[in-house]
């Protein structure tokens, strides 16, 4: 992967994270920064998964199938991270 591909994956990852968060129903107890980080990781994992499945990832224009795979991976990532972070206790007693 070239440096241009990495920068593009980071920028797309920001959008993917937000889309993944919108896809997951309910309220997520994670910050925007964590959502963006999950999106960046999902962009890389989604591309790798799409290539592993044999989906076309190098086309002229927007790769809609790859983008869909990235959003699904981001939604799963947001759901997992929010579930894990939701289980943590902060020490503040809520009544």
Long-range contacts (C-beta under 8 A, 24 or more apart in sequence): 9-40, 9-43, 9-44, 9-47, 10-40, 10-43, 12-43, 12-67, 12-70, 13-39, 13-40, 13-41, 13-42, 13-43, 13-44, 14-39, 14-40, 15-39, 16-40, 16-42, 16-43, 16-46, 16-67, 16-70, 16-71, 16-74, 17-42, 17-74, 17-78, 19-71, 19-74, 19-75, 20-71, 20-73, 20-74, 20-75, 20-76, 20-77, 20-78, 21-74, 21-75, 21-78, 23-71, 23-74, 23-75, 23-78, 24-75, 24-78, 24-79, 24-82, 28-78, 28-79, 28-82, 29-82, 29-85, 29-86, 30-78, 30-81, 30-82, 30-85, 34-81, 34-85, 35-78, 38-74, 38-77, 38-78, 38-81, 39-74, 39-77, 41-77, 42-70, 42-71, 42-73, 42-74, 42-77, 43-70, 43-74, 45-70, 45-73, 46-70, 46-71, 46-72, 46-73, 46-74, 49-73
